[in-house]
Amino acid sequence: MVVSTLRRVTTVRDPQEWQRRSDALLARLVPYLERQPGFAGHELQRDGDGGRMAEVTRWRTDADLRHYLRDGAAAMAATMLDAFFPTAPYPDGTWVRETAEQPE
């Protein structure tokens, strides 16, 4: 299992607004991810009240994750994510992806 964690800061800070947007995003994003080869799971996590968040996706193999990242699906998912959770302005708008292997 390969776990990919995308961390970023959004302009959405209110917990109720975050939950509303999260529900709407997941209704669109999860069915899209489920159509990707090797997809094994998804989580969207709020990290405190400062707009920090993490999107965690799980993939069966490194090749599945690489396909997701390089063949356009990740760009589409990021577009959806940014539409519901706009990126914070500079210098807080950095997106950081970490990848780790995890035993199944």
LOLUM-734373 format. One record per atom (N, C-alpha, C, CB): x negated, z, y negated; chain. Coordinates in nm, 3 decimals. Glycine has a CB too. Example, Ala and Ser with C-alpha at 12.3 -4.5 7.8 and 13.67 -1.06 7.14 Angstrom:
{px->-1.319	pz->0.780	py->0.569	chaine->A}
{px->-1.230	pz->0.780	py->0.450	chaine->A}
{px->-1.320	pz->0.780	py->0.330	chaine->A}
{px->-1.131	pz->0.905	py->0.447	chaine->A}
{px->-1.285	pz->0.708	py->0.225	chaine->A}
{px->-1.367	pz->0.714	py->0.106	chaine->A}
{px->-1.290	pz->0.787	py->-0.003	chaine->A}
{px->-1.408	pz->0.572	py->0.060	chaine->A}
This chain:
{px->-0.086	pz->0.000	py->0.117	chaine->A}
{px->0.000	pz->0.000	py->0.000	chaine->A}
{px->-0.090	pz->0.000	py->-0.124	chaine->A}
{px->0.097	pz->0.123	py->0.000	chaine->A}
{px->-0.056	pz->-0.083	py->-0.221	chaine->A}
{px->-0.128	pz->-0.089	py->-0.347	chaine->A}
{px->-0.033	pz->-0.045	py->-0.458	chaine->A}
{px->-0.184	pz->-0.234	py->-0.373	chaine->A}
{px->-0.081	pz->0.049	py->-0.540	chaine->A}
{px->0.001	pz->0.102	py->-0.649	chaine->A}
{px->-0.059	pz->0.057	py->-0.781	chaine->A}
{px->0.009	pz->0.258	py->-0.642	chaine->A}
{px->0.024	pz->-0.005	py->-0.864	chaine->A}
{px->-0.018	pz->-0.053	py->-0.995	chaine->A}
{px->0.058	pz->0.026	py->-1.101	chaine->A}
{px->0.006	pz->-0.207	py->-1.011	chaine->A}
{px->-0.016	pz->0.092	py->-1.190	chaine->A}
{px->0.045	pz->0.173	py->-1.295	chaine->A}
{px->0.013	pz->0.113	py->-1.430	chaine->A}
{px->-0.003	pz->0.320	py->-1.288	chaine->A}
{px->0.117	pz->0.078	py->-1.504	chaine->A}
{px->0.102	pz->0.022	py->-1.638	chaine->A}
{px->0.142	pz->0.131	py->-1.737	chaine->A}
{px->0.190	pz->-0.108	py->-1.657	chaine->A}
{px->0.046	pz->0.176	py->-1.819	chaine->A}
{px->0.072	pz->0.281	py->-1.918	chaine->A}
{px->0.072	pz->0.219	py->-2.057	chaine->A}
{px->-0.034	pz->0.394	py->-1.909	chaine->A}
{px->0.163	pz->0.270	py->-2.139	chaine->A}
{px->0.171	pz->0.221	py->-2.277	chaine->A}
{px->0.249	pz->0.319	py->-2.363	chaine->A}
{px->0.237	pz->0.083	py->-2.281	chaine->A}
{px->0.255	pz->0.291	py->-2.492	chaine->A}
{px->0.333	pz->0.372	py->-2.586	chaine->A}
{px->0.440	pz->0.282	py->-2.645	chaine->A}
{px->0.242	pz->0.435	py->-2.698	chaine->A}
{px->0.561	pz->0.331	py->-2.648	chaine->A}
{px->0.674	pz->0.257	py->-2.702	chaine->A}
{px->0.722	pz->0.322	py->-2.832	chaine->A}
{px->0.788	pz->0.250	py->-2.600	chaine->A}
{px->0.802	pz->0.250	py->-2.907	chaine->A}
{px->0.861	pz->0.306	py->-3.029	chaine->A}
{px->0.981	pz->0.394	py->-2.997	chaine->A}
{px->0.902	pz->0.193	py->-3.123	chaine->A}
{px->1.031	pz->0.389	py->-2.874	chaine->A}
{px->1.150	pz->0.467	py->-2.835	chaine->A}
{px->1.105	pz->0.608	py->-2.800	chaine->A}
{px->1.225	pz->0.400	py->-2.714	chaine->A}
{px->1.151	pz->0.705	py->-2.879	chaine->A}
{px->1.109	pz->0.844	py->-2.858	chaine->A}
{px->1.224	pz->0.937	py->-2.823	chaine->A}
{px->1.041	pz->0.894	py->-2.981	chaine->A}
{px->1.344	pz->0.904	py->-2.862	chaine->A}
{px->1.460	pz->0.987	py->-2.834	chaine->A}
{px->1.494	pz->0.983	py->-2.684	chaine->A}
{px->1.582	pz->0.940	py->-2.918	chaine->A}
{px->1.502	pz->1.099	py->-2.617	chaine->A}
{px->1.527	pz->1.102	py->-2.473	chaine->A}
{px->1.657	pz->1.032	py->-2.430	chaine->A}
{px->1.531	pz->1.244	py->-2.426	chaine->A}
{px->1.763	pz->1.049	py->-2.506	chaine->A}
{px->1.890	pz->0.986	py->-2.469	chaine->A}
{px->1.882	pz->0.834	py->-2.485	chaine->A}
{px->2.004	pz->1.041	py->-2.555	chaine->A}
{px->1.818	pz->0.789	py->-2.591	chaine->A}
{px->1.800	pz->0.644	py->-2.612	chaine->A}
{px->1.709	pz->0.587	py->-2.503	chaine->A}
{px->1.740	pz->0.616	py->-2.754	chaine->A}
{px->1.605	pz->0.662	py->-2.468	chaine->A}
{px->1.514	pz->0.618	py->-2.363	chaine->A}
{px->1.589	pz->0.600	py->-2.231	chaine->A}
{px->1.398	pz->0.719	py->-2.345	chaine->A}
{px->1.675	pz->0.695	py->-2.197	chaine->A}
{px->1.751	pz->0.686	py->-2.072	chaine->A}
{px->1.848	pz->0.569	py->-2.075	chaine->A}
{px->1.827	pz->0.816	py->-2.046	chaine->A}
{px->1.913	pz->0.548	py->-2.187	chaine->A}
{px->2.008	pz->0.437	py->-2.199	chaine->A}
{px->1.936	pz->0.304	py->-2.179	chaine->A}
{px->2.078	pz->0.439	py->-2.337	chaine->A}
{px->1.822	pz->0.288	py->-2.246	chaine->A}
{px->1.745	pz->0.165	py->-2.234	chaine->A}
{px->1.687	pz->0.149	py->-2.094	chaine->A}
{px->1.633	pz->0.162	py->-2.338	chaine->A}
{px->1.642	pz->0.259	py->-2.035	chaine->A}
{px->1.586	pz->0.255	py->-1.902	chaine->A}
{px->1.689	pz->0.205	py->-1.801	chaine->A}
{px->1.535	pz->0.394	py->-1.861	chaine->A}
{px->1.810	pz->0.258	py->-1.808	chaine->A}
{px->1.916	pz->0.216	py->-1.717	chaine->A}
{px->1.944	pz->0.066	py->-1.731	chaine->A}
{px->2.044	pz->0.296	py->-1.744	chaine->A}
{px->1.951	pz->0.018	py->-1.855	chaine->A}
{px->1.978	pz->-0.124	py->-1.880	chaine->A}
{px->1.862	pz->-0.212	py->-1.830	chaine->A}
{px->2.002	pz->-0.148	py->-2.030	chaine->A}
{px->1.739	pz->-0.169	py->-1.855	chaine->A}
{px->1.622	pz->-0.245	py->-1.810	chaine->A}
{px->1.619	pz->-0.253	py->-1.658	chaine->A}
{px->1.493	pz->-0.181	py->-1.862	chaine->A}
{px->1.636	pz->-0.139	py->-1.591	chaine->A}
{px->1.628	pz->-0.137	py->-1.445	chaine->A}
{px->1.734	pz->-0.224	py->-1.379	chaine->A}
{px->1.641	pz->0.005	py->-1.395	chaine->A}
{px->1.851	pz->-0.234	py->-1.442	chaine->A}
{px->1.957	pz->-0.320	py->-1.389	chaine->A}
{px->1.912	pz->-0.466	py->-1.384	chaine->A}
{px->2.084	pz->-0.307	py->-1.473	chaine->A}
{px->1.824	pz->-0.506	py->-1.475	chaine->A}
{px->1.774	pz->-0.644	py->-1.476	chaine->A}
{px->1.641	pz->-0.659	py->-1.403	chaine->A}
{px->1.758	pz->-0.692	py->-1.619	chaine->A}
{px->1.553	pz->-0.563	py->-1.422	chaine->A}
{px->1.417	pz->-0.575	py->-1.372	chaine->A}
{px->1.406	pz->-0.558	py->-1.221	chaine->A}
{px->1.329	pz->-0.475	py->-1.440	chaine->A}
{px->1.470	pz->-0.459	py->-1.165	chaine->A}
{px->1.455	pz->-0.430	py->-1.023	chaine->A}
{px->1.499	pz->-0.549	py->-0.935	chaine->A}
{px->1.536	pz->-0.306	py->-0.986	chaine->A}
{px->1.614	pz->-0.613	py->-0.961	chaine->A}
{px->1.648	pz->-0.730	py->-0.879	chaine->A}
{px->1.543	pz->-0.842	py->-0.890	chaine->A}
{px->1.786	pz->-0.784	py->-0.922	chaine->A}
{px->1.483	pz->-0.858	py->-1.006	chaine->A}
{px->1.377	pz->-0.957	py->-1.023	chaine->A}
{px->1.255	pz->-0.919	py->-0.939	chaine->A}
{px->1.338	pz->-0.970	py->-1.171	chaine->A}
{px->1.215	pz->-0.793	py->-0.945	chaine->A}
{px->1.099	pz->-0.748	py->-0.868	chaine->A}
{px->1.125	pz->-0.759	py->-0.718	chaine->A}
{px->1.064	pz->-0.605	py->-0.904	chaine->A}
{px->1.245	pz->-0.731	py->-0.676	chaine->A}
{px->1.279	pz->-0.737	py->-0.533	chaine->A}
{px->1.264	pz->-0.878	py->-0.477	chaine->A}
{px->1.420	pz->-0.688	py->-0.511	chaine->A}
{px->1.267	pz->-0.979	py->-0.562	chaine->A}
{px->1.248	pz->-1.116	py->-0.517	chaine->A}
{px->1.101	pz->-1.156	py->-0.508	chaine->A}
{px->1.321	pz->-1.211	py->-0.610	chaine->A}
{px->1.010	pz->-1.068	py->-0.550	chaine->A}
{px->0.868	pz->-1.099	py->-0.547	chaine->A}
{px->0.810	pz->-1.066	py->-0.409	chaine->A}
{px->0.793	pz->-1.021	py->-0.657	chaine->A}
{px->0.726	pz->-1.155	py->-0.355	chaine->A}
{px->0.666	pz->-1.131	py->-0.223	chaine->A}
{px->0.583	pz->-1.003	py->-0.222	chaine->A}
{px->0.578	pz->-1.250	py->-0.182	chaine->A}
{px->0.607	pz->-0.920	py->-0.122	chaine->A}
{px->0.529	pz->-0.798	py->-0.103	chaine->A}
{px->0.570	pz->-0.680	py->-0.188	chaine->A}
{px->0.390	pz->-0.827	py->-0.130	chaine->A}
{px->0.676	pz->-0.694	py->-0.267	chaine->A}
{px->0.722	pz->-0.582	py->-0.350	chaine->A}
{px->0.769	pz->-0.468	py->-0.262	chaine->A}
{px->0.836	pz->-0.628	py->-0.445	chaine->A}
{px->0.726	pz->-0.345	py->-0.296	chaine->A}
{px->0.760	pz->-0.229	py->-0.213	chaine->A}
{px->0.820	pz->-0.112	py->-0.290	chaine->A}
{px->0.638	pz->-0.183	py->-0.141	chaine->A}
{px->0.829	pz->-0.120	py->-0.423	chaine->A}
{px->0.891	pz->-0.010	py->-0.497	chaine->A}
{px->0.859	pz->-0.014	py->-0.645	chaine->A}
{px->0.847	pz->0.121	py->-0.439	chaine->A}
{px->0.941	pz->0.059	py->-0.722	chaine->A}
{px->0.926	pz->0.061	py->-0.868	chaine->A}
{px->0.972	pz->0.195	py->-0.923	chaine->A}
{px->1.007	pz->-0.055	py->-0.934	chaine->A}
{px->0.899	pz->0.244	py->-1.023	chaine->A}
{px->0.939	pz->0.366	py->-1.096	chaine->A}
{px->0.909	pz->0.343	py->-1.244	chaine->A}
{px->0.864	pz->0.494	py->-1.042	chaine->A}
{px->0.994	pz->0.398	py->-1.328	chaine->A}
{px->0.972	pz->0.397	py->-1.472	chaine->A}
{px->0.971	pz->0.542	py->-1.515	chaine->A}
{px->1.082	pz->0.313	py->-1.549	chaine->A}
{px->0.861	pz->0.586	py->-1.577	chaine->A}
{px->0.844	pz->0.727	py->-1.609	chaine->A}
{px->0.820	pz->0.747	py->-1.758	chaine->A}
{px->0.730	pz->0.786	py->-1.529	chaine->A}
{px->0.888	pz->0.843	py->-1.813	chaine->A}
{px->0.866	pz->0.885	py->-1.951	chaine->A}
{px->0.762	pz->0.996	py->-1.947	chaine->A}
{px->1.000	pz->0.934	py->-2.019	chaine->A}
{px->0.667	pz->0.991	py->-2.041	chaine->A}
{px->0.557	pz->1.088	py->-2.042	chaine->A}
{px->0.557	pz->1.164	py->-2.175	chaine->A}
{px->0.420	pz->1.017	py->-2.019	chaine->A}
{px->0.638	pz->1.268	py->-2.184	chaine->A}
{px->0.646	pz->1.348	py->-2.306	chaine->A}
{px->0.737	pz->1.286	py->-2.410	chaine->A}
{px->0.509	pz->1.366	py->-2.365	chaine->A}
{px->0.730	pz->1.340	py->-2.532	chaine->A}
{px->0.819	pz->1.298	py->-2.639	chaine->A}
{px->0.754	pz->1.202	py->-2.738	chaine->A}
{px->0.870	pz->1.418	py->-2.713	chaine->A}
{px->0.630	pz->1.162	py->-2.715	chaine->A}
{px->0.559	pz->1.076	py->-2.809	chaine->A}
{px->0.572	pz->0.928	py->-2.784	chaine->A}
{px->0.418	pz->1.111	py->-2.809	chaine->A}
{px->0.661	pz->0.887	py->-2.695	chaine->A}
{px->0.680	pz->0.747	py->-2.665	chaine->A}
{px->0.593	pz->0.695	py->-2.552	chaine->A}
{px->0.654	pz->0.667	py->-2.788	chaine->A}
{px->0.510	pz->0.781	py->-2.493	chaine->A}
{px->0.426	pz->0.737	py->-2.381	chaine->A}
{px->0.514	pz->0.715	py->-2.258	chaine->A}
{px->0.314	pz->0.841	py->-2.351	chaine->A}
{px->0.478	pz->0.612	py->-2.182	chaine->A}
{px->0.553	pz->0.581	py->-2.062	chaine->A}
{px->0.462	pz->0.515	py->-1.961	chaine->A}
{px->0.674	pz->0.491	py->-2.094	chaine->A}
{px->0.508	pz->0.511	py->-1.837	chaine->A}
{px->0.436	pz->0.444	py->-1.730	chaine->A}
{px->0.535	pz->0.369	py->-1.643	chaine->A}
{px->0.354	pz->0.545	py->-1.645	chaine->A}
{px->0.496	pz->0.250	py->-1.604	chaine->A}
{px->0.572	pz->0.171	py->-1.508	chaine->A}
{px->0.485	pz->0.161	py->-1.383	chaine->A}
{px->0.610	pz->0.027	py->-1.565	chaine->A}
{px->0.538	pz->0.207	py->-1.271	chaine->A}
{px->0.464	pz->0.207	py->-1.145	chaine->A}
{px->0.530	pz->0.108	py->-1.050	chaine->A}
{px->0.458	pz->0.351	py->-1.083	chaine->A}
{px->0.451	pz->0.013	py->-0.999	chaine->A}
{px->0.501	pz->-0.078	py->-0.898	chaine->A}
{px->0.415	pz->-0.063	py->-0.773	chaine->A}
{px->0.501	pz->-0.226	py->-0.948	chaine->A}
{px->0.478	pz->-0.080	py->-0.659	chaine->A}
{px->0.408	pz->-0.069	py->-0.530	chaine->A}
{px->0.417	pz->-0.204	py->-0.459	chaine->A}
{px->0.469	pz->0.046	py->-0.442	chaine->A}
{px->0.303	pz->-0.240	py->-0.396	chaine->A}
{px->0.292	pz->-0.369	py->-0.327	chaine->A}
{px->0.234	pz->-0.347	py->-0.188	chaine->A}
{px->0.204	pz->-0.468	py->-0.408	chaine->A}
{px->0.277	pz->-0.428	py->-0.094	chaine->A}
{px->0.226	pz->-0.413	py->0.043	chaine->A}
{px->0.077	pz->-0.438	py->0.053	chaine->A}
{px->0.300	pz->-0.508	py->0.137	chaine->A}
{px->0.027	pz->-0.540	py->-0.018	chaine->A}
{px->-0.115	pz->-0.574	py->-0.010	chaine->A}
{px->-0.171	pz->-0.604	py->-0.149	chaine->A}
{px->-0.138	pz->-0.694	py->0.084	chaine->A}
{px->-0.302	pz->-0.603	py->-0.157	chaine->A}
{px->-0.371	pz->-0.641	py->-0.281	chaine->A}
{px->-0.338	pz->-0.786	py->-0.317	chaine->A}
{px->-0.523	pz->-0.622	py->-0.266	chaine->A}
{px->-0.326	pz->-0.871	py->-0.216	chaine->A}
{px->-0.293	pz->-1.012	py->-0.241	chaine->A}
{px->-0.153	pz->-1.025	py->-0.302	chaine->A}
{px->-0.301	pz->-1.092	py->-0.110	chaine->A}
{px->-0.059	pz->-0.942	py->-0.260	chaine->A}
{px->0.076	pz->-0.943	py->-0.319	chaine->A}
{px->0.071	pz->-0.905	py->-0.466	chaine->A}
{px->0.170	pz->-0.847	py->-0.242	chaine->A}
{px->-0.005	pz->-0.801	py->-0.499	chaine->A}
{px->-0.019	pz->-0.759	py->-0.638	chaine->A}
{px->-0.087	pz->-0.870	py->-0.719	chaine->A}
{px->-0.100	pz->-0.628	py->-0.649	chaine->A}
{px->-0.192	pz->-0.928	py->-0.664	chaine->A}
{px->-0.264	pz->-1.034	py->-0.735	chaine->A}
{px->-0.171	pz->-1.153	py->-0.763	chaine->A}
{px->-0.387	pz->-1.081	py->-0.652	chaine->A}
{px->-0.088	pz->-1.188	py->-0.666	chaine->A}
{px->0.009	pz->-1.296	py->-0.685	chaine->A}
{px->0.106	pz->-1.260	py->-0.799	chaine->A}
{px->0.088	pz->-1.322	py->-0.554	chaine->A}
{px->0.155	pz->-1.139	py->-0.800	chaine->A}
{px->0.246	pz->-1.090	py->-0.905	chaine->A}
{px->0.180	pz->-1.100	py->-1.043	chaine->A}
{px->0.288	pz->-0.944	py->-0.877	chaine->A}
{px->0.055	pz->-1.057	py->-1.052	chaine->A}
{px->-0.014	pz->-1.054	py->-1.181	chaine->A}
{px->-0.054	pz->-1.193	py->-1.230	chaine->A}
{px->-0.137	pz->-0.968	py->-1.170	chaine->A}
{px->-0.095	pz->-1.280	py->-1.141	chaine->A}
{px->-0.153	pz->-1.408	py->-1.182	chaine->A}
{px->-0.056	pz->-1.525	py->-1.187	chaine->A}
{px->-0.263	pz->-1.443	py->-1.091	chaine->A}
{px->0.055	pz->-1.516	py->-1.119	chaine->A}
{px->0.144	pz->-1.631	py->-1.110	chaine->A}
{px->0.267	pz->-1.622	py->-1.199	chaine->A}
{px->0.188	pz->-1.647	py->-0.968	chaine->A}
{px->0.266	pz->-1.533	py->-1.296	chaine->A}
{px->0.371	pz->-1.531	py->-1.398	chaine->A}
{px->0.477	pz->-1.425	py->-1.386	chaine->A}
{px->0.436	pz->-1.658	py->-1.398	chaine->A}
{px->0.495	pz->-1.366	py->-1.269	chaine->A}
{px->0.602	pz->-1.266	py->-1.253	chaine->A}
{px->0.576	pz->-1.142	py->-1.338	chaine->A}
{px->0.616	pz->-1.227	py->-1.106	chaine->A}
{px->0.450	pz->-1.099	py->-1.347	chaine->A}
{px->0.417	pz->-0.981	py->-1.428	chaine->A}
{px->0.442	pz->-1.008	py->-1.576	chaine->A}
{px->0.271	pz->-0.939	py->-1.406	chaine->A}
{px->0.415	pz->-1.128	py->-1.620	chaine->A}
{px->0.441	pz->-1.163	py->-1.760	chaine->A}
{px->0.590	pz->-1.157	py->-1.791	chaine->A}
{px->0.385	pz->-1.303	py->-1.792	chaine->A}
{px->0.672	pz->-1.205	py->-1.697	chaine->A}
{px->0.817	pz->-1.199	py->-1.717	chaine->A}
{px->0.864	pz->-1.053	py->-1.719	chaine->A}
{px->0.891	pz->-1.277	py->-1.605	chaine->A}
{px->0.811	pz->-0.972	py->-1.627	chaine->A}
{px->0.848	pz->-0.830	py->-1.623	chaine->A}
{px->0.805	pz->-0.760	py->-1.752	chaine->A}
{px->0.784	pz->-0.761	py->-1.501	chaine->A}
{px->0.687	pz->-0.793	py->-1.803	chaine->A}
{px->0.638	pz->-0.733	py->-1.927	chaine->A}
{px->0.725	pz->-0.775	py->-2.046	chaine->A}
{px->0.492	pz->-0.773	py->-1.953	chaine->A}
{px->0.774	pz->-0.897	py->-2.045	chaine->A}
{px->0.863	pz->-0.944	py->-2.152	chaine->A}
{px->0.993	pz->-0.864	py->-2.151	chaine->A}
{px->0.893	pz->-1.095	py->-2.136	chaine->A}
{px->1.047	pz->-0.841	py->-2.031	chaine->A}
{px->1.168	pz->-0.758	py->-2.020	chaine->A}
{px->1.140	pz->-0.616	py->-2.068	chaine->A}
{px->1.220	pz->-0.757	py->-1.874	chaine->A}
{px->1.028	pz->-0.560	py->-2.024	chaine->A}
{px->0.992	pz->-0.424	py->-2.060	chaine->A}
{px->0.980	pz->-0.409	py->-2.212	chaine->A}
{px->0.861	pz->-0.383	py->-1.992	chaine->A}
{px->0.913	pz->-0.504	py->-2.275	chaine->A}
{px->0.893	pz->-0.496	py->-2.420	chaine->A}
{px->1.023	pz->-0.520	py->-2.498	chaine->A}
{px->0.788	pz->-0.598	py->-2.463	chaine->A}
{px->1.116	pz->-0.595	py->-2.440	chaine->A}
{px->1.245	pz->-0.616	py->-2.506	chaine->A}
{px->1.326	pz->-0.486	py->-2.512	chaine->A}
{px->1.326	pz->-0.726	py->-2.433	chaine->A}
{px->1.319	pz->-0.405	py->-2.406	chaine->A}
{px->1.394	pz->-0.280	py->-2.402	chaine->A}
{px->1.315	pz->-0.164	py->-2.462	chaine->A}
{px->1.432	pz->-0.247	py->-2.259	chaine->A}
{px->1.183	pz->-0.169	py->-2.451	chaine->A}
{px->1.095	pz->-0.064	py->-2.502	chaine->A}
{px->0.984	pz->-0.128	py->-2.586	chaine->A}
{px->1.034	pz->0.021	py->-2.386	chaine->A}
{px->1.014	pz->-0.157	py->-2.714	chaine->A}
{px->0.913	pz->-0.224	py->-2.797	chaine->A}
{px->0.782	pz->-0.145	py->-2.802	chaine->A}
{px->0.967	pz->-0.244	py->-2.938	chaine->A}
{px->0.674	pz->-0.219	py->-2.800	chaine->A}
{px->0.541	pz->-0.159	py->-2.805	chaine->A}
{px->0.518	pz->-0.094	py->-2.940	chaine->A}
{px->0.433	pz->-0.263	py->-2.776	chaine->A}
{px->0.456	pz->0.024	py->-2.937	chaine->A}
{px->0.421	pz->0.095	py->-3.061	chaine->A}
{px->0.321	pz->0.010	py->-3.140	chaine->A}
{px->0.361	pz->0.236	py->-3.031	chaine->A}
{px->0.322	pz->0.024	py->-3.273	chaine->A}
{px->0.228	pz->-0.052	py->-3.354	chaine->A}
{px->0.083	pz->-0.008	py->-3.333	chaine->A}
{px->0.265	pz->-0.040	py->-3.501	chaine->A}
{px->-0.007	pz->-0.094	py->-3.373	chaine->A}
{px->-0.150	pz->-0.064	py->-3.368	chaine->A}
{px->-0.177	pz->0.069	py->-3.437	chaine->A}
{px->-0.234	pz->-0.178	py->-3.433	chaine->A}
{px->-0.259	pz->0.155	py->-3.387	chaine->A}
{px->-0.350	pz->0.140	py->-3.274	chaine->A}
{px->-0.292	pz->0.193	py->-3.143	chaine->A}
{px->-0.479	pz->0.211	py->-3.303	chaine->A}
{px->-0.165	pz->0.225	py->-3.140	chaine->A}
{px->-0.105	pz->0.286	py->-3.021	chaine->A}
{px->-0.044	pz->0.187	py->-2.924	chaine->A}
{px->0.001	pz->0.384	py->-3.062	chaine->A}
{px->-0.054	pz->0.058	py->-2.952	chaine->A}
{px->0.015	pz->-0.042	py->-2.872	chaine->A}
{px->-0.060	pz->-0.095	py->-2.752	chaine->A}
{px->0.050	pz->-0.153	py->-2.957	chaine->A}
{px->-0.166	pz->-0.031	py->-2.711	chaine->A}
{px->-0.244	pz->-0.081	py->-2.599	chaine->A}
{px->-0.170	pz->-0.064	py->-2.467	chaine->A}
{px->-0.378	pz->-0.009	py->-2.593	chaine->A}
{px->-0.176	pz->-0.167	py->-2.383	chaine->A}
{px->-0.122	pz->-0.162	py->-2.248	chaine->A}
{px->-0.240	pz->-0.145	py->-2.154	chaine->A}
{px->-0.037	pz->-0.290	py->-2.213	chaine->A}
{px->-0.236	pz->-0.049	py->-2.063	chaine->A}
{px->-0.346	pz->-0.025	py->-1.970	chaine->A}
{px->-0.289	pz->-0.025	py->-1.828	chaine->A}
{px->-0.419	pz->0.111	py->-2.001	chaine->A}
{px->-0.347	pz->-0.110	py->-1.742	chaine->A}
{px->-0.303	pz->-0.117	py->-1.602	chaine->A}
{px->-0.413	pz->-0.058	py->-1.514	chaine->A}
{px->-0.271	pz->-0.266	py->-1.560	chaine->A}
{px->-0.371	pz->0.034	py->-1.424	chaine->A}
{px->-0.461	pz->0.092	py->-1.325	chaine->A}
{px->-0.407	pz->0.056	py->-1.187	chaine->A}
{px->-0.474	pz->0.248	py->-1.342	chaine->A}
{px->-0.496	pz->0.025	py->-1.096	chaine->A}
{px->-0.455	pz->-0.012	py->-0.961	chaine->A}
{px->-0.529	pz->0.076	py->-0.861	chaine->A}
{px->-0.484	pz->-0.162	py->-0.933	chaine->A}
{px->-0.457	pz->0.123	py->-0.761	chaine->A}
{px->-0.518	pz->0.208	py->-0.659	chaine->A}
{px->-0.455	pz->0.180	py->-0.523	chaine->A}
{px->-0.502	pz->0.357	py->-0.695	chaine->A}
{px->-0.536	pz->0.188	py->-0.419	chaine->A}
{px->-0.481	pz->0.178	py->-0.285	chaine->A}
{px->-0.432	pz->0.314	py->-0.241	chaine->A}
{px->-0.586	pz->0.123	py->-0.185	chaine->A}
{px->-0.323	pz->0.316	py->-0.167	chaine->A}
{px->-0.261	pz->0.441	py->-0.124	chaine->A}
{px->-0.220	pz->0.425	py->0.023	chaine->A}
{px->-0.137	pz->0.479	py->-0.214	chaine->A}
{px->-0.249	pz->0.524	py->0.104	chaine->A}
{px->-0.207	pz->0.514	py->0.244	chaine->A}
{px->-0.055	pz->0.507	py->0.253	chaine->A}
{px->-0.260	pz->0.634	py->0.325	chaine->A}
{px->-0.007	pz->0.434	py->0.352	chaine->A}
{px->0.140	pz->0.418	py->0.367	chaine->A}
{px->0.202	pz->0.537	py->0.433	chaine->A}
{px->0.174	pz->0.294	py->0.447	chaine->A}
